[in-house]
Amino acid sequence: MNLAMKDTQPVKQYTYDEILEAAERTNPRLQLLKEGYNAIYYDETISDKYNLLLQPDGKCYFLDPNSKSMKNEILRELTPEEYAKLDLVKGRDY
């Protein structure tokens, strides 16, 4: 087949604002939780030192990355005050 002779449609050009709007609509953490997977992320409002592990059951833990073993270690579950700062809540968001 000669592709040079094939009718092609022009590619739509998106503006910067349209790209940003599409990126804001996509939330990978929320998608992971809805599909039953854990979400690991960093939220400076809760801790500037540790990552967070948010599980589909709604529980959240502090993670300490261990550079020697190359694994994350669960330190502890969040306190009620720390849970109040979470931006995703089971039953409300997923």
C-alpha positions, 0 to 999 in steps of 0.5 A: 500500500502506498501511504503517500496516496492515502487520505489523511486527516490533519492533526488537531492543534491544541492550545496550552490551556487546553492541554493544562485543562486535560491534565487537571481532569486526569488524576492518576492517584484517583484512577489507581484507587478506583481500580483497587491499587495503592497510590504512593505520592508526596504531599508537602501539606502532610509531610515534607519528609515522607511519602504517603501510601494511600490504600483503596480501603481508605487507610494512609501510611507514611513511607520511609524510602530505604536507599540501602534495601531499595524498598519503602518501609511503612512507618505508621498510619496517619493521625486523625489530624493528618487524615483531615489534610488528605485531598482524597477521601474514601466514600467522597472521592472514590 
